[in-house]
Every structure is written in structure tokens, then in C-alpha cells.
């Protein structure tokens, strides 16, 4: 049975989803780090991974379907 290709959003880890959701909401990297109790370098690393996985250049190109409340509620 052939496997269906995963959506790019399905390739994101829980941490990447949380960081991406906050970034999409306009939260600064520093504030994301404070909110999630991680370093700003970790935020930058997660965003780099998100951009690569979603094939976007920056937070302004994050998909419109990437909404903070939904991602944070599911932890995905």
C-alpha cells in the first residue's frame, strides 16, 4: 500500500510548532525564549528548521494556516 506524503506542517516537531506559532503571532525571538524557557539561540535554531521545512524565507512568509492558539493547544 503506498504511503501518502506528509504535509510540511506534519514534519515540524512540537517545539518547532510552538516557536513558529509565536513567531507568526508577531512575538519577538527574545519574548519567545522567555515564554518557552529556552535560549534565543534555540528559538533561532527552531525558526531556521521551520523555514527550511516549510520552504519559506522568514516569519512574514509563514503560512496563514499556522495559528498560535491551535498549535499551542495541540502541542503539535
VENVEN-V751576 format. One record per residue. N is the residue number from 0. NEAR is the number of other ideal C-beta (glycine too) atoms within 8 Angstrom. Layout:
n=[N & N]
near=[NEAR & NEAR]
This chain:
n=[0 & 1 & 2 & 3 & 4 & 5 & 6 & 7 & 8 & 9 & 10 & 11 & 12 & 13 & 14 & 15 & 16 & 17 & 18 & 19 & 20 & 21 & 22 & 23 & 24 & 25 & 26 & 27 & 28 & 29 & 30 & 31 & 32 & 33 & 34 & 35 & 36 & 37 & 38 & 39 & 40 & 41 & 42 & 43 & 44 & 45 & 46 & 47 & 48 & 49 & 50 & 51 & 52 & 53 & 54 & 55 & 56 & 57 & 58 & 59 & 60 & 61 & 62 & 63 & 64 & 65 & 66 & 67 & 68 & 69 & 70 & 71 & 72 & 73 & 74 & 75]
near=[2 & 3 & 4 & 4 & 4 & 6 & 6 & 9 & 10 & 6 & 7 & 14 & 6 & 8 & 9 & 12 & 13 & 12 & 14 & 15 & 15 & 13 & 14 & 11 & 7 & 4 & 8 & 5 & 10 & 7 & 9 & 14 & 13 & 7 & 8 & 11 & 5 & 8 & 6 & 8 & 6 & 9 & 14 & 9 & 8 & 12 & 13 & 8 & 11 & 15 & 12 & 7 & 10 & 11 & 6 & 9 & 4 & 6 & 7 & 4 & 7 & 11 & 7 & 3 & 5 & 10 & 8 & 9 & 7 & 8 & 14 & 9 & 6 & 6 & 8 & 6]
